[in-house]
């Protein structure tokens, strides 16, 4: 709105003037006055000002037009349109000129500040005679004359090279540029500065010259060479400390370098290998391998065809000065531009790894045997131990049922104790058999609707939850496992929380939170008596009981922990005496791929 303000004010003033003196001014002066606010509108707003400004300007001269011939009115209107177009064109040209001026200043600023002054090389703006019109910081640092902006040709060019420099100037302004010209500059202290310069013509009278100090360049090249050598020696020394045999072969097929591990592995001097044909060098130590022929066949094929050997296991035969080893051989061609055609041979010592593999195989065999014996033990417990116990229990029950009234009181009480012990023994055998038979693998796992499983297990507990305040998280997530096993864990923990609770109003809560490494953490919390710290690990042992007067064998928590561990999780308890306990355990989340498939179905 502020851009329109000058035009509004101008229209108002012209309207007042024409209203007061329009009849006296006539059509010509009225036209000129009406053109002024139109021009102001165009310059203030641009094209929109031309479109909006023409009608009001015509309106301003309308009284004068009506007093004259109609043809004059039409001409005046067309002239106003012409004025608008001319003003619009002038305004456009003016803005283009301002824009070009700004761009030129920006380019000059960028060139002067960033490229010109900060260049590491000498940069001179020179005229056709070679005189310096402008110079950068590097020129002042190398040549001197710190307070002089310009230099004459004879001040900075070596007297013996002035003639040649002038000849190069003629070529520069004739051809437009010159490159890689070597001559000498002279510093303020009269010292010779060898330079290599290139120059480019900017206009017919001005050029830009960039010169590199050859002494500084040679010093930088020397430092670079020393640095490369230092790093090369560092790398070689570092590779020499590795327990990895390395042989480098150049593009001509000769051994370029071998490290100390090659000497240790094969009992040959690397000095004898370096410079030899690679195949000839390999034959010098190939006899140490048990599978020599296979090794040489693969090496020869890879060398001749430029291929690679991904992995070959080699067994080094023991000998005086040479230990028995197992090596993994790889040969890889070099693909980089600088060393293309060469290759690197690796001999990795995997003796310890092979030993660990053999040990693992032995342990696996032992584990299979232990599992078989455990299965035999489980069968023995289930049959050989349970059968006599149940037989004895059957005799006791028969005596109690048939001769109860005839038995002395003390005998009857003793038989009742025997029956209780035999029933308890039967439960022990059941729990022991149950514990030893828990074996799961991931192929048995599936998506478990945990909310449904927990709800069903709580319904199974039935009357045991009467009078208990039960709180279950509504958003229990699905997990990955065996539904019946996971349900048994929740049922056992809730049952214990109720059975061992000493409060008048027992409270039990089931909840969860996100865990680490693809797991959820679940908990069953109660307000019972709590567990002393020295018992918080023991209670997960088989047949461990805190309260010997409570029913049960003490195997429940051990079975729960075993189920959780078979699912790849862990179980623990946090407790405070007098305030209650919280049993935590982790279960795996549903794998992402399986979750996506279920969602799609």
ZAKOLVO-305072 format. One record per residue: residue in three letters; x, y, z of N, C-alpha, C in turn. Coordinates in steps of 0.001 Angstrom, whole numbers, plus 500000, padded with zeros to 6 digits. Layout:
BEGIN
alaXYZXYZXYZ;...
// end
This chain:
BEGIN
unk500834498792500000500000500000500000500864501252500000;unk502021501186500661502889502357500736503440502745499364;unk503573501768498435504079502084497096503063502894496281;unk501780502733496607500740503484495886500575504900496423;unk501090505171497608500816506454498267501252507666497442;unk502471507681496857502856508860496054501902509097494890;unk501445508009494238500508508167493110499175508732493585;unk498669508251494714497400508765495257497502510263495538;unk498612510646496202498781512061496544498849512919495278;unk499579512427494287499728513179493039498384513325492325;unk497592512239492281496268512302491658495372513310492396;unk495479513306493732494646514224494515495004515681494212;unk496295515990494177496721517367493912496320517808492514;unk496529516905491513496160517262490131494648517458490016;unk493886516598490700492421516718490648491966518065491229;unk492602518474492333492260519777492946492622520913491996;unk493824520827491388494272521898490494493361522017489275;unk493022520904488674492155520946487498490737521391487864;unk490312521031489069488988521480489502488903522985489656;unk490026523570490093490025525016490325490324525806489042;unk491293525321488258491742526111487108491625525380485777;unk490923524238485737490865523427484524490324524183483320;unk489266525011483507488669525723482382489660526725481812;unk490437527342482702491388528350482240492621527707481579;unk492998526499482037494222525881481522494061525352480099;unk492930524828479765492747524276478432493144522802478360;unk492918522227477180493144520795477014494621520415477096;unk495517521213476520496942520868476481497547520782477868;unk497362521858478674497924521861480024497233520833480908;unk495928520648480710495219519627481494495799518225481199;unk496137518000479895496734516712479520498073516503480222;unk498902517577480231500213517457480887500067517174482376;unk499127517902483042498923517676484485498413516241484753;unk497493515758483910496953514409484099498013513329483848;unk499042513666483040500099512683482766501034512484483950;unk501195513543484799502150513467485912501822512321486897;unk500590512250487438500307511141488368500391509779487702;unk500110509709486374500242508431485667501694507982485641;unk502601508934485375504042508596485368504495508169486761;unk504007508884487791504371508529489172503880507122489513;unk502663506782489080502108505454489359502940504362488697;unk503361504614487428504169503611486728505499503412487424;unk506186504488487798507498504366488442507405503798489858;unk506264504011490508506109503509491882505736502044491905;unk504820501630491010504247500292491090504619499426489887;unk504973500022488754505311499254487565504107499037486668;unk503996497842486083502938497538485124501553497728485686;unk501347497355486942500029497543487541499675499025487639;unk500692499848487875500440501293487917499965501817486574;unk500510501261485450500081501688484129498625501311483872;unk498286500074484249496910499618484027495901500386484863;unk496251500593486137495307501266487043495302502771486830;unk496442503340486395496558504808486328495921505453485110;unk495799504715483994495247505324482774493798505800482959;unk492859505006483455491469505481483608491333506750484467;unk491999506823485657491872508073486430492428509288485669;unk493530509082484931494100510205484180493141510670483085;unk492478509720482402491471510094481411490322510857482071;unk489952510400483265488889511075484005489246512499484367;unk490549512753484649490969514110485020490817515087483856;unk491066514620482605490984515541481469489616515490480782;unk488707514658481332487400514495480697486624515808480570;unk486614516688481606485878517963481439486410518794480277;unk487764518836480152488351519627479073488036518992477712;unk487983517642477658487676516967476399486241517244475968;unk485334517243476939483920517447476622483665518855476069;unk484540519787476394484365521152475894484891521296474472;unk485627520295473949486185520386472608485642519294471707;unk486221519161470507485788518135469561486061516729470113;unk485255515766469695485376514372470182486701513745469756;unk487181514140468546488431513573468048489602513914468948;unk489548515109469560490614515517470487490590514655471750;unk489409514316472206489302513472473398489898512084473148;unk489598511529471968490156510214471634491672510269471530;unk492159511342470924493616511495470789494275511624472151;unk493614512400473039494180512589474385494271511244475122;unk493217510412474982493218509113475653494342508230475117;unk494509508237473781495583507437473194496950507938473622;unk497074509258473713498356509820474164498668509408475600;unk497632509375476443497856508940477836498337507488477884;unk497746506663477015498220505272476948499662505241476492;unk500005506075475504501389506143475047502323506587476148;unk501882507612476922502698508083478060502949506938479038;unk501886506152479310502042505025480249503063504024479731;unk502995503745478409503926502771477838505357503280477867;unk505536504578477517506883505161477539507445505153478958;unk506596505531479934507047505543481336507407504129481794;unk506601503162481352506875501781481738508198501303481146;unk508468501647479885509733501261479273510920501914479947;unk510775503216480249511875503920480928512140503326482301;unk511040503009483003511192502416484342511905501067484262;unk511574500255483241512207498945483066513708499089482773;unk514050500040481886515463500256481565516240500722482789;unk515618501574483584516292502080484787516551500948485793;unk515568500111485968515741499000486908516799498020486406;unk516857497780485099517891496905484555519277497488484799;unk519375498807484658520677499452484873521107499320486341;unk520156499528487248520471499388488677520888497964488994;unk520136497004488392520457495596488639521854495239488133;unk522185495702486949523519495420486408524607496035487269;unk524335497221487779525314497884488634525551497083489916;unk524452496578490487524586495777491708525354494489491440;unk525016493825490316525717492587489973527197492851489777;unk527539493947489095528948494274488855529689494502490156;unk529035495206491097529685495442492392529903494141493146;unk528903493249493059529049491964493753530170491120493152;unk530247491086491849531313490320491184532671490885491553;unk532777492208491551534044492853491888534430492559493330;unk533416492612494226533682492340495634534142490900495817;unk533431489960495172533785488540495282535188488294494747;unk535493488866493604536808488683492995537895489269493870;unk537667490475494364538710491130495154538934490484496487;unk537858490098497180537986489607498543538350488134498608;unk537699487311497807537827485872497978538871485239497061;unk538891485632495804539801485006494849541123485746494771;unk541038487040494582542225487849494342543125487901495573;unk542613488424496672543459488659497844543916487364498505;unk543069486332498525543375485130499299544105484060498499;unk544469484330497269545201483340496486546587483120497088;unk547051481858497066548387481541497573549475481937496582;unk549090482187495330550055482590494300550028484104494106;unk551085484607493465551130486026493111550095486280492019;unk549226487278492225548234487651491219548384489142490934;unk548647489489489683548787490878489253547766491195488164;unk547161492377488273546401492933487155547359493868486432;unk547665493575485150548713494309484430548135494962483182;unk548843496018482717548445496658481460549292496085480317;unk549174496679479134549871496132477956551377496245478080;unk551846497212478901553295497394479067553852496492480181;unk552995495757480878553469494881481947553478495528483304;unk553051496806483401553003497469484697551838496917485519;unk552070496768486830551063496216487731550102497319488157;unk548807497101487885547784498068488289547232497719489668;unk547217496422489948546677495958491228547373494659491573;unk547628494414492852548344493213493297547733492667494580;unk547942491378494823547310490753495983548292490592497140;unk547827489937498193548613489781499411549869488945499155;unk549732487856498388550894487008498121551999487786497420;unk551629488725496533552636489562495857553371490430496866;unk552626491008497792553278491862498788554178491055499710;unk553763489819500053554570488999500956555850488497500285;unk555790488110499003556939487520498332557873488565497720;unk557287489629497166558116490621496463558426491847497299;unk557617492110498315557841493312499117556999494475498630;unk557490495731498864556743496950498537555305496872499094;unk555243496598500395553941496349501024552966497503500883;unk553485498730500768552582499893500750552306500387499338;unk552823499689498340552600500120496962551531499243496302;unk550534499910495732549479499185495038549895498818493617;unk550708499672492997551135499464491614552647499297491565;unk553117498608490529554547498396490318554864498600488842;unk556033499197488585556482499332487202557144498028486777;unk557114497757485497557692496534484946559108496312485438;unk559924497372485445561343497221485789561553496976487278;unk560505497205488094560660497015489532560578495546489937;unk559765494756489250559539493397489743560002492304488773;unk560383492635487538560876491625486603562403491699486560;unk563061490522486625564522490475486604565030491147485329;unk566070492003485447566570492745484271566881491832483075;unk567426490634483334567799489747482236566575489086481579;unk565407489182482239564215488532481688563177489521481170;unk563490490824481200562510491819480769562166491634479289;unk563182491420478439562921491251477011561993490070476749;unk562255488970477412561406487792477211559997488046477741;unk559914488769478866558604489053479466557757489897478502;unk558416490889477861557680491728476911557197490907475710;unk558029489989475275557616489134474152556390488295474543;unk556374487793475772555218487015476242553986487907476360;unk554191489196476712553054490123476792552410490300475429;unk553246490430474394552699490582473037551864489360472644;unk552392488176472969551621486951472689550324486912473495;unk550405487381474741549227487379475613548096488205475013;unk548393489438474624547331490301474105546948489958472673;unk547812489191472015547477488752470670546607487488470707;unk547014486509471535546321485224471554545223485148472628;unk545341485969473642544353485940474738544866485294475991;unk545896484433475917546461483823477129547819483199476823;unk548614483054477892549883482324477815549960481428479042;unk550680480302478907550746479322480000552166478814480198;unk552447478424481462553681477714481842554942478433481361;unk555005479722481651556178480530481304557056480630482546;unk558314480253482420559240480293483542560225481442483342;unk560305482320484341561311483386484361561490483827485811;unk562155485005485991562471485427487350561867486796487650;unk561293486904488854560904488198489386562010488657490323;unk561912489902490748562883490468491694562115491062492859;unk562582490797494077561919491327495266562460492701495610;unk561806493353496551562252494676497011563659494612497566;unk564036493432498136565385493257498694566386492824497631;unk566017492918496336566873492580495206567229491092495156;unk566318490256495660566523488815495603565766488252494410;unk566362487264493747565725486635492591564657485647493072;unk563481485731492439562359484837492790561957484084491525;unk562415482825491349562014482062490154560506481766490197;unk559817482052489096558370481835489066557972481128487774;unk556807480537487818556150479987486630554783480643486562;unk554509481357485443553254482103485429552404481734484226;unk551121482075484373550161482015483283549329483286483351;unk548848483741482220548119485008482181546977484907481178;unk545949485733481416544779485736480540544347487175480293;unk544061487486479038543623488821478668542171489019479131;unk541936490186479778540586490535480230539930491489479245;unk540656492543478883540205493492477856541364493707476897;unk541195494633475978542283494902475042543475495561475687;unk543300496084476938544393496802477585544786496204478942;unk544012495237479429544246494708480786544266493189480747;unk545133492628481578545206491166481723545460490825483182;unk545200489540483519545475489038484877546577487993484777;unk547617488162485609548763487256485621548820486551486970;unk548978485223486943549133484430488170550462483705488111;unk551316483935489135552663483369489147552873482531490405;unk553462481331490223553768480448491344555256480526491664;unk555564480632492946556956480651493390557522479245493257;unk558481479081492323559001477736492074559808477204493255;unk560487478072493995561226477621495181560275477061496227;unk559159477782496441558174477301497407557544476003496910;unk557286475933495591556683474730495032557620473533495185;unk558926473747494921559882472660495079559995472226496530;unk559919473209497446559978472870498870558754472058499279;unk557577472456498776556346471713499086556414470298498514;unk556956470157497295557091468825496704558051467964497515;unk559139468585498012560094467839498835559431467386500136;unk558690468299500762558001467945502004556969466845501764;unk556259466941500626555270465920500300555933464565500104;unk557075464559499416557792463307499201558229462700500538;unk558761463549501432559191463057502739558005462534503547;unk556880463241503440555684462821504179555174461486503647;unk555149461344502316554724460076501726555655458940502154;unk556957459222502156557911458193502563557703457820504030;unk557451458850504868557247458582506299556018457700506516;unk554945458038505819553717457240505967553890455847505361;unk554658455756504255554897454445503663555659453553504632;unk556709454129505271557474453340506238556603452979507439;unk555747453938507840554861453681508974553905452532508657;unk553336452540507446552414451477507043553142450141506966;unk554340450165506378555101448925506264555445448373507641;unk555886449264508559556205448806509912554956448284510610;unk553802448968510361552562448515510983552143447152510465;unk552248446942509147551879445646508571552836444554509028;unk554106444923509259555073443932509734554713443395511112;unk553995444179511912553623443726513253552382442837513237;unk551691442749512104550465441958512020550776440476511868;unk549918439653512464550059438202512300549293437780511055;unk549619438421509953548948438209508672550001438296507581;unk550234437194506872551227437199505807550716437946504591;unk551497438908504087551079439723502943552206439758501913;unk551827439506500659552759439619499540552128440551498509;unk552874441615498122552408442561497118553079442247495787;unk552256442169494742552757441868493401552451443062492501;unk553452443524491710553232444673490839552584444246489522;unk552323445243488654551606444952487410552424444116486433;unk553741444004486669554587443172485799554698441733486309;unk554025441459487438554032440100487966555213439780488839;unk555879440806489414557017440583490293556633440946491734;unk557277440256492692557006440524494108557596441881494468;unk556724442771494902557148444120495256557548444205496714;unk556841443439497549557108443526498998556468442340499687;unk557078441893500789556523440830501634556830441185503081;unk555915440879503975556133441272505371556766440139506183;unk557042440434507458557777439483508297556982438213508578;unk555638438324508585554815437140508860555044436057507818;unk555352436445506576555633435458505526556871434652505905;unk557892435323506424559098434620506868558771433649508001;unk557934434129508959557604433294510121556759432088509719;unk555817432283508815554923431197508421555642430112507631;unk556519430530506693557046429577505701558538429304505841;unk559218430029506745560640429780506939561503430193505765;unk561076431222505002561881431739503891562200433203504160;unk563301433667503573563681435067503723562896435915502719;unk562295436983503204561536437829502276562457438530501287;unk563714438695501646564662439312500713564836438434499473;unk564685437110499658564791436199498512563537436253497639;unk562420436727498212561165436779497461561034438073496666;unk561483439178497255561284440487496630562072440582495326;unk561390440992494268562001441142492953561823439930492060;unk561459438776492630561269437572491834559920437605491103;unk559819436782490065558535436523489453557622435922490519;unk556360436379490573555473436002491663555258434491491730;unk555019433847490591554812432398490600556060431661491087;unk557231432135490655558476431526491098558658431698492598;unk558267432890493112558385433139494546557455432228495340;unk556236432030494842555270431183495555555756429747495604;unk556383429282494524556887427904494497557975427671495555;unk558630428759495998559693428618496980559177428129498328;unk557880428402498618557364427948499914556112427078499791;unk555675426757498557554447425965498394554586424561498974;unk555833424036499076556029422668499572555637422510501038;unk555476423616501761555144423514503197553677423168503400;unk552863423238502353551431422990502498551114421524502263;unk550177421019503048549742419639502875548995419475501551;unk548211420506501175547478420474499911548177421369498873;unk549463421064498631550315421887497760549762421978496341;unk549364420861495757548939420860494353547692421718494155;unk546725421605495061545507422416494960545852423900495060;unk546767424250495981547184425633496159547821426181494888;unk548777425465494308549477425949493124548536426067491923;unk547591425152491807546636425217490686545801426476490757;unk545311426817491953544490428010492115545310429283491915;unk546548429287492447547403430470492306547733430715490838;unk548134429668490140548513429823488733547339430305487897;unk546154429783488142544967430202487394544632431665487684;unk544699432072488955544393433448489316545403434415488723;unk546695434065488768547733434940488229547598435101486722;unk547339434011486040547297434060484577546030434731484052;unk544905434532484728543630435077484250543257436395484925;unk544055436846485888543753438099486580542552437997487500;unk542209436766487893541073436564488787541500436617490241;unk540591436191491110540900436215492535540602434860493167;unk541246434613494297540982433420495093540290433909496361;unk539018433550496506538251434068497637538690433470498963;unk538827432162499001539184431530500271539695430121500019;unk540880429836500562541447428491500461542133428184501783;unk541729427089502414542306426699503700543561425862503433;unk544677426301504034545967425640503850546487425156505199;unk547006423928505230547606423388506449549119423337506263;unk549830424072507135551292424115507064551860422933507843;unk552683422144507186553292420972507832554409421430508760;unk554498420863509949555564421267510874556925420779510396;unk557943421559510756559323421217510413560224422024511333;unk561521421694511384562431422500512204562378423979511807;unk562098424858512787561998426284512523560656426716511947;unk559695425783511873558383426099511308557308425359512091;unk556322426123512577555262425533513393554113425057512515;unk553357424108513030552155423660512335551096424756512430;unk550521425107511311549537426179511267548410425834510301;unk547298426536510502546210426500509532546037427937509025;unk546177428134507709546123429458507114544927429561506168;unk544396430759506086543361431057505095543987431960504031;unk544001431462502785544657432193501693543627432909500830;unk543934434178500510543132434944499569544079435704498647;unk543683435842497385544466436605496420543523437535495681;unk543800438838495767542869439833495238543603440753494267;unk543112440893493026543736441846492089543446443278492502;unk544395444177492255544234445591492595543535446302491440;unk542461447028491755541657447673490719541883449175490628;unk542648449765491547542846451211491511543683451596490303;unk543519452846489855544170453298488626545689453250488739;unk546209453658489896547661453760490039548342452400490018;unk547709451384490660548365450075490789547619448973490032;unk546800449354489046546038448368488295546978447342487650;unk546595446071487743547414444992487212548194444272488283;unk548358444900489453549014444242490571548015443420491378;unk548496442806492463547590442018493307548182441900494706;unk547334441507495649547755441309497038547378439893497440;unk548340439152497984548099437806498509548105437874500034;unk547065437302500662546940437296502119547043435864502629;unk547745435695503736547781434412504441547412434690505893;unk546147434455506254545668434743507607545810433498508470;unk546425433648509649546611432531510574545302432283511330;unk544632431175511014543359430846511672543507429571512508;unk544744429313512965544989428103513754544136428088515010;unk544110429208515730543323429267516965541828429143516659;unk541405429786515559539993429715515190539598428279514880;unk540435427567514134540137426176513835540115425335515111;unk541030425666516055541024424963517333539727425192518095;unk539256426455518052537989426761518724536819426057518044;unk536871425977516700535811425260515985535780423795516385;unk536957423185516483537020421779516879536522421603518315;unk536919422558519169536449422501520559534930422651520617;unk534402423530519771532946423729519740532240422468519255;unk532810421823518241532220420569517769532244419508518864;unk533362419470519618533452418516520728532406418816521789;unk532277420105522115531271420492523116529860420153522631;unk529621420359521323528294420039520782528006418545520891;unk529045417733520602528865416287520750528574415924522205;unk529319416568523113529089416309524540527690416752524950;unk527249417899524379525921418395524715524837417440524223;unk525042416893523026524087415908522500524023414696523418;unk525213414256523898525241413113524805524556413436526120;unk524820414649526645524187415053527906522672415109527742;unk522211415668526619520766415739526387520152414345526291;unk520895413451525652520387412083525558520285411450526937;unk521334411671527757521307411115529117520208411772529948;unk520017413096529714518964413800530444517598413237530067;unk517460412912528771516190412329528327515988410958528974;unk517090410182529055517004408889529722516648409068531189;unk517266410101531820516981410369533221515519410766533407;unk515022411575532484513635412009532571512687410810532463;unk513058409889531565512249408669531414512300407841532700;unk513509407757533263513656406980534500512849407600535635;unk512935408953535728512189409643536787510697409440536594;unk510276409571535318508849409488535035508287408092535273;unk509100407092535065508581405715535159509116404981536385;unk510453404861536438511040404021537462510848404586538861;unk510849405930539014510693406517540333509212406720540671;unk508416407144539683507011407410539950506232406106540207;unk506563405036539492505792403798539605505807403225541011;unk506994403087541680506959402571543066506229403518544015;unk506432404831543797505784405780544702504272405696544591;unk503780405595543386502331405510543200501796404177543681;unk502568403111543530502152401804544054502009401869545569;unk503035402481546228502973402601547686501796403469548105;unk501544404535547349500426405408547665499104404652547520;unk499011403792546543497795403003546348497541402075547519;unk498628401426548060498470400546549224497991401337550430;unk498584402525550650498201403334551804496740403731551703;unk496295404165550538494908404582550346493951403395550560;unk494370402206550125493535401008550319493352400711551804;unk494464400744552539494392400473553984493497401492554673;unk493662402787554335492884403839554980491401403729554642;unk491087403307553449489674403249553064488955402008553611;unk489689400877553744489036399643554168489130399383555669;unk490194399864556294490400399534557702490486400770558573;unk489886401879558085490028403153558803489469403031560218;unk488290402408560349487680402329561686488372401354562601;unk489139400445562075489780399423562884491214399782563265;unk491743400827562671493145401198562907493265402027564183;unk494306401768564923494561402650566087494815404088565591;unk494531405050566470494634406462566085496041406812565645;unk497042406356566343498429406703566011498824406119564652;unk498374404885564358498696404255563073498023405019561945;unk496747405404562172496036406149561130496717407487560830;unk497148408160561916497833409442561708499144409247560952;unk499862408188561269501126407927560570500884407616559090;unk499821406829558833499510406522557447499104407774556666;unk498379408693557346498024409964556686499284410753556340;unk500272410752557245501535411448556950502258410800555761;unk502218409444555757502864408745554640502174409100553326;unk500839409119553354500116409485552140500504410893551666;unk500581411873552615500974413237552248502363413286551640;unk503288412483552241504658412497551713504709411852550311;unk503961410783550126503955410129548821503311411008547754;unk502218411724548117501595412648547165502550413789546821;unk503262414298547871504242415355547631505370414849546728;unk505805413597546965506861413017546133506394412888544687;unk505118412537544505504579412421543147504588413781542440;unk504260414835543190504302416184542611505745416582542282;unk506678416210543162508091416513542889508544415863541581;unk508152414594541418508530413889540202507908414565538987;unk506629414976539106505969415674537998506715416966537650;unk507053417765538685507726419052538440509124418843537873;unk509828417831538404511170417559537894511111417128536433;unk510153416269536126509982415837534740509602417010533851;unk508731417862534362508303419048533601509493419968533338;unk510302420222534370511445421130534251512462420606533233;unk512760419308533318513802418751532453513332418591531012;unk512007418625530789511496418415529423511291419715528653;unk511529420864529312511321422147528623512457422376527644;unk512183422224526384513157422439525314512436423148524169;unk512858424340523836512222425103522771513267425532521751;unk512851425684520497513687426371519513512791427306518705;unk513425428235517984512678429307517334511691428803516284;unk511895427569515783510954427060514785509573426797515388;unk509501426718516733508224426487517412507497427790517717;unk508167428938517500507598430223517899506580430720516883;unk505636431503517394504635432137516540504175433411517239;unk503386434177516532502844435404517121501854435044518228;unk502047435642519412501212435340520570500381436577520913;unk499055436401520887498146437472521318498151437471522841;unk499048438249523424499290438180524859498063438600525670;unk497328439590525194496145440042525940495154438879526096;unk494937438102525030494013436962525095494561435862525995;unk495841435561525886496453434508526699496342434837528180;unk496655436085528562496578436476529973495142436408530473;unk494207436876529658492797436837530057492335435406530305;unk492704434471529451492302433077529609492937432439530842;unk494222432754531097494888432167532270494272432693533562;unk493869433968533580493228434512534778491857433872534988;unk491146433602533896489858432907534025490064431507534582;unk491174430830534215491453429493534733491685429500536236;unk492250430603536752492502430680538195491205430775538989;unk490167431280538361488817431261538933488714431820540341;unk488218430968541267487903431421542637489131431835543421;unk490333431420542969491544431820543703491793433325543647;unk491110434012542701491267435460542604490152436212543311;unk489258435497544029488196436177544775488797437067545853;unk488328438304545922488827439245546915490141439904546542;unk490663439612545348491944440179544896491668441335543932;unk492336442474544180492252443600543247493247443352542110;unk492696443007540960493518442610539808493547443743538792;unk494742444201538431494902445264537448495773444751536305;unk495234444771535080495960444282533901496031445398532862;unk497216445665532354497378446693531318496508446344530110;unk495807447332529601494882447088528495495589446941527149;unk496829447416527081497520447435525781498680446442525732;unk498510445257526323499579444260526276499943443948524823;unk501208444064524452501589443884523037501723442408522675;unk501612442075521406501873440693520977503366440390521089;unk503680439116521352505075438695521497505322437494520594;unk506575437028520598507013435939519730507395434764520612;unk506630433665520538506940432532521393505896431439521287;unk505815430624522377504857429518522461503747429942523412;unk502508430064522963501428430628523784501220429894525104;unk501194428537525087500919427796526317502009428027527362;unk503268428076526905504384428293527826504315429684528465;unk504071430692527619504000432070528128502818432218529079;unk501679431583528757500538431621529655500847430991530995;unk501638429919530998502017429261532255502836430197533139;unk503716431004532522504523431949533315503617432940534032;unk502686433565533301501793434548533923500921433897535003;unk500375432694534714499515432025535681500269431700536961;unk501504431214536840502298430852538002502627432073538848;unk503043433175538197503410434378538950502205434990539656;unk501044435029538981499845435569539620499404434673540770;unk499455433358540558499078432416541615499956432594542846;unk501284432738542651502193432960543786501890434281544480;unk501614435332543678501333436644544256500125436596545169;unk499130435749544820497924435620545665498185434680546837;unk498843433534546557499032432500547573499859433001548749;unk500927433775548454501847434202549507501541435603550033;unk500411436192549629500083437555550053499584437543551494;unk500087438464552306499709438522553722498811439716554036;unk498329440415553009497494441599553244496019441220553214;unk495208442020553912493765441776553930493146442011552562;unk493691442958551839493206443259550495494364443068549515;unk494530441853549014495641441592548079495478442398546784;unk496607442882546260496616443613544990497680443001544074;unk497283442764542818498205442211541824498072443035540542;unk499210443408539970499211444210538736500085443549537681;unk499551443490536438500313442989535288500529444162534339;unk501789444437533976502093445556533081503294445251532205;unk503720446244531457504840446062530522505470447397530194;unk506655447335529612507340448508529054508291448040527970;unk508723448969527147509606448623526030510990448272526568;unk511605447246525983512935446824526398513975447094525326;unk515147446502525482516243446687524538516391445439523670;unk517078445638522526517436444510521643516219443693521216;unk515141444396520834513977443704520286513168442924521299;unk513066443426522548512300442726523578511336443683524268;unk510335443088524948509482443809525886509821443327527290;unk509636444208528279509798443841529685508408443780530303;unk508037442608530837506751442431531508506986442304533013;unk505962442636533795506099442506535248504778442083535869;unk504906441355536981503773440999537836504113441529539224;unk503321442484539699503618443203540934502552442901541980;unk502985442687543231502025442443544314502355443330545500;unk501435443351546494501645444120547727501841443186548894;unk502468442013548631502658440987549649503776441311550622;unk504308440281551292505300440496552367506673440916551874;unk506952440720550588508280441044550079509256439904550291;unk510441440024549708511463438978549770512780439612550188;unk513417439022551188514707439543551638515760439371550538;unk516736440274550530517700440343549421518483439046549242;unk518808438345550350519614437129550207518837435981549559;unk517523436119549472516699435075548851516306435409547412;unk516602436604546954516086437043545658516706436296544477;unk517848435665544656518427434801543624518059433340543871;unk518032432944545160517812431541545488516431431051545078;unk515419431936545129514052431476544887513854430933543477;unk514784431243542556514663430728541195515312429353541038;unk515883428819542145516438427483542102515344426427542176;unk515652425236541710514678424156541688514379423691543111;unk513078423613543449512588423149544740512980424062545902;unk513208425355545618513469426321546683512146426936547136;unk511901426890548473510658427436549023510981428374550169;unk510325429557550171510482430484551289509640430044552488;unk508431429574552201507506429167553267507227427676553113;unk507808426877553991507662425437553907506244424982554244;unk505463425878554886504110425501555285503108425646554141;unk503508426370553067502607426547551931502687425323551021;unk501569425019550380501546423889549462502415424182548243;unk502825423129547559503668423275546373505053422721546600;unk505769422468545499507100421855545572508233422862545527;unk507946424101545159509007425093545027509675425090543658;unk509034424401542708509621424345541365509014425373540423;unk507976426067540846507240426963539948508094428061539353;unk508838428797540193509661429893539692510808429373538824;unk511359428207539175512420427619538356511888427288536963;unk510655426733536911510047426417535610509778427704534829;unk509272428741535510509021430024534827510301430596534241;unk511358430567535040512628431121534553513148430316533378;unk512982428982533441513441428129532347512667428441531063;unk511354428644531168510538428968529993510990430294529383;unk511209431313530244511631432627529761512994432528529066;unk513920431777529665515251431641529067515194430880527744;unk514303429901527625514151429198526358513597430113525274;unk512946431210525693512488432231524736513551433298524491;unk514743433103525040515835434061524844515770435239525792;unk514973435151526851514832436261527790515501435984529118;unk515202436808530091515725436633531451514662437041532453;unk514810436590533711513826436877534760514553437293536020;unk513998438263536709514571438720537966513455439307538830;unk513792439589540100512810440124541038513395441341541746;unk512540442315541981512874443468542822511847443517543937;unk512330443628545167511401443496546290511857444340547468;unk510873444748548267511125445472549518510274444828550596;unk510935444361551652510237443629552701509124444494553290;unk507936443891553363506776444575553917505967445350552909;unk506504445583551725505794446386550715505431445613549464;unk506042444468549229505678443678548074506852443392547157;unk506554442640546099507578442210545134507095442465543719;unk508076442655542817507785442791541391508691441834540637;unk508058440871539939508808439917539125508839440419537683;unk510045440603537154510245441090535790510740439948534905;unk510359439975533629510909439035532655510777439643531261;unk511661439217530362511651439751528995511193438678528022;unk510503439122526973510068438246525890510343438949524562;unk510627438183523508510964438821522223509739439425521543;unk509984440542520838508943441142520017508701440275518771;unk507547440471518165507258439780516907508217440314515845;unk508941439445515115509841439943514055509108440846513082;unk509835441853512573509210442846511693508593442187510473;unk509322441270509840508818440630508630507542439858508918;unk507509439117510063506332438342510423505157439261510716;unk505452440412511401504387441355511703503756441934510455;unk504590442231509442504079442773508179503216441738507468;unk503670440464507472502893439413506826501539439235507489;unk501507439233508833500245439078509551499308440232509270;unk499868441437509215499043442611508941498440442539507534;unk499246442049506575498759441936505201497632440915505111;unk497778439815505874496729438797505857495441439300506492;
// end
